[in-house]
């Protein structure tokens, strides 16, 4: 068995991905990928030792110069890690009460982890998120009130970007062309302020708008619409930052 074949086998036995092994060993992923693929057959001794250390094997074992020092195998025939073997040896030295206690804890932790993993798998399988959707549109023109009562839930695709959003509103008007058109639905991250140049949802003197924040003014993207200035005497509230169209 070649070095890369042995490393691949041990990595699978230890249930580690290439990314995880790279992170634990400190070996760059690009280097590790070449080793596991067999394109780099002569890694440095330092690199090889770092990999073997995380795979709980000696360099001589990986090079086929020595028999594995750990003979324990699990029910599938895979060789146990040194940590697993040590735990098994300690378990065998316990009295009946101690073994029953360990088995009880293992069962509880197994059920906890299995339930959590099953829940995550179900959420991933569904692949959707539900967010509040305000029925009265925010204006990209004249302005409309953001009515807290007029809302329903809307399903959107699950993605890291969409998870950052808190609610959805519909655009009315054409002042935010070409980025946002009349009727578009946009996902908004609820936050009390946005940076200059960012697009947000604002309530100015009781009217809600989707606009880009300027200096003392709300700006449209459509050049045919003038800025909407505001001063200290005006009531302005930021409802959040626009993340994406949905």
N, C-alpha and C positions, 0 to 999 in steps of 0.2 A: 504494500500500500504506500503510495507517495505521500509526501508531506501535506499537500493540499487536500488529498482525499481523506487523510486522517483528521485534518482540521475541520473539514466539512462534516464528517461523521460526528466528531465530538461536539461541534457547535449545535447540531441537531439534537444530540443527546442531552445537552445542557439547555435546550429550548431557547436558544439565543438567535436573534436575527443578525445579519451582517452589521446593521446600524448599531444594535445594542452591544455587540462584541467590540466594535470600533470605539464606542464611547467608553466602555469599561476598561479596555486595554490601552487606550490612548493612541492606537495605531490609526492613522488617517483612513477614512473609508475607501478612498481611491486605491491606496496601497493594499488594504485588506481585500478589496474586491479582486485585484489582480492575483493575489495569492490564492484565494478560494477558487478562482476560475482556472488556475494553473498556468496563467501567462507569466507570472513571476515565480519561478521555481527556486530562486536563490535569495530569499530575504535575509536581511542582516540577522546576526545572532540576537541582538537586542530586540529586534522586532519579533522574531520567532519566540523568544522567551516571554515577551509581554503577552502574546497571544496564548501561549500554553498556560501561563499563570492564571488567566481568566477561564480557561477550559479545564482547570484542575488536573493537568497532566504534566509530565516532565518532557523536556526537549528530546531526551533519548527515546521516550515512548513515541513521540510524534515522528521521529526520524526512523523508527523501526529498529533502534539499537538496543531496546530493552522491552521486556514484557510489561504490560500494565501492572502498576503496583496496587491498583484497586480492583479487586475481583468481584465486588458486589454488583448485582444486576437487578433491575426491577422486573415487574411482571411481563413487560414487553420485550425483555432481553437487553434493554439498553443499560450500559454501565452507569452506576450511580456516581454522583460527584462526591468529592471527599467530605463535603459538609453533610450530604445525605447519609453517607456511610457512617460518619461519626454519630449522627443522630440515632441511627439504627442500633449501633453498638451501645449507646447510653440507654436506649429503650430496653434492650435485652437485660440490662443490669438492674432495672427497677423491679420492685416487688409487685405483687398483683394489684394492690391499691394504686400504685404509681402508674402502672401501665393502663389501668382503666381510666384514670384521670386524664392521661395524655390522649387516649382514644376519644374521650368525651370532648376535649378541647379541639382536637383535629376535626371531629365531625361537625362541631359548631362552626369552625372557621371555614370548612369546606362548603357548608350550606350557605354561609354568608357570601363567600366569594362567588359560588356558583349562581346564586340569586342575582348578585350584582352584574355578573357577566351576561346572564340571560336577559336582564333588563336592558343592558346596553345593546345587545344584539337585536332585541325587539325594536328599540328606538331607531337603530341604524336601518333595520329592514323597512320600517314605516317610511323614513326619509322625508318627513314633512314637519313643519313647525306651525303653530297657531299663534297669530298675533292679532290684537285689536285693530279693527279697520273703521276709521271715522267716515261715516256716510256723507256728511256735508263736506264738499271739497274745499281745499285751501286755494286761494286765488293766485294765479300767475297774471293777474290783471287788476281787477277792482277790489278784491278782498272779500272774504266771507268769514263768519264766526266759526271757531273750532268748538263745536258743541259736544261736551263730554258725554251727554246722554245718547246722542245719535251715533251708536257704534255697534258693530257686530264682530265676530271672530272670522278671520280669513286664514286659509291654509296656504303656506308657501313652501318652496323646496328647502330642505335642510342643507345648510352649508355653513362653514366658519364665518363667512361674511354676514349671512342672514341672522346668525345667532346673536350678533351684536345689536340687532335692531329691536325696538320695543313696541312700535306701533306703525300702522300704515295709513296714509292719507291719499286722496285723489287730487290730481292737479286740475285746476280749472283756468282756462285762458291760454294765451300763447306768448306771454312775456318772457318765458324761460326757454324759448326755442333758441338753438336747435337741440339742446340737451333734454328738455322735458316738453312734451306735447300735451295738449288738452286731453284729459281723460287718463293720462298715465297714473299709475299707482306707485308710490314711492315708500320705501322703508326708512324709518327714522329712529335714530338712537336718542333716547331721552337724555338731555343734558341741559344745564342752565345757561350755557353760553357756547359760542363757536368762535373760531379764529377769523380774523379779517381775511376775506377771500373765500371762506367756506360757505356752502349752501346750507341753509337751515329753514326751519319752520318758525315764523315769528307772529306774534299777535301785537299789532300796533294800533293803539286806541280802539281796542275791541274788535279789530278786523284781522283775520289770519292770512298770512302770505307765505309762499315759498319763494325765497329770494337769496341772493348772495350778500353777505354782510360787507358793507363798506365802512368808511369813516363817517360816522354820524348820518348814515343813509343806508337804505336797503336798495340793492341794485338788481336790475333785470339783465338777462343775457341777450335778449332781443333789443338791438340798438334803437328800435322805434319807441321804446318805453323809457321815459326819464326816470332818474333816481327818485326814491321816496325818502326825503330827508326827515330826521327827527331830532328833537332837542330835549333838554332836561324837563321841559314842561309836558312832554308827551309820555304816554304810558306804553312801554314796549317790553315784551316778554319773549324770551327764546324758549321754544318748546323742545328743540333738539336739532341734531345734525342729520341731513339727508345722506343715507348710505348708498342706496341703489334703487333702480326701478325693479318692480316685481311683477 
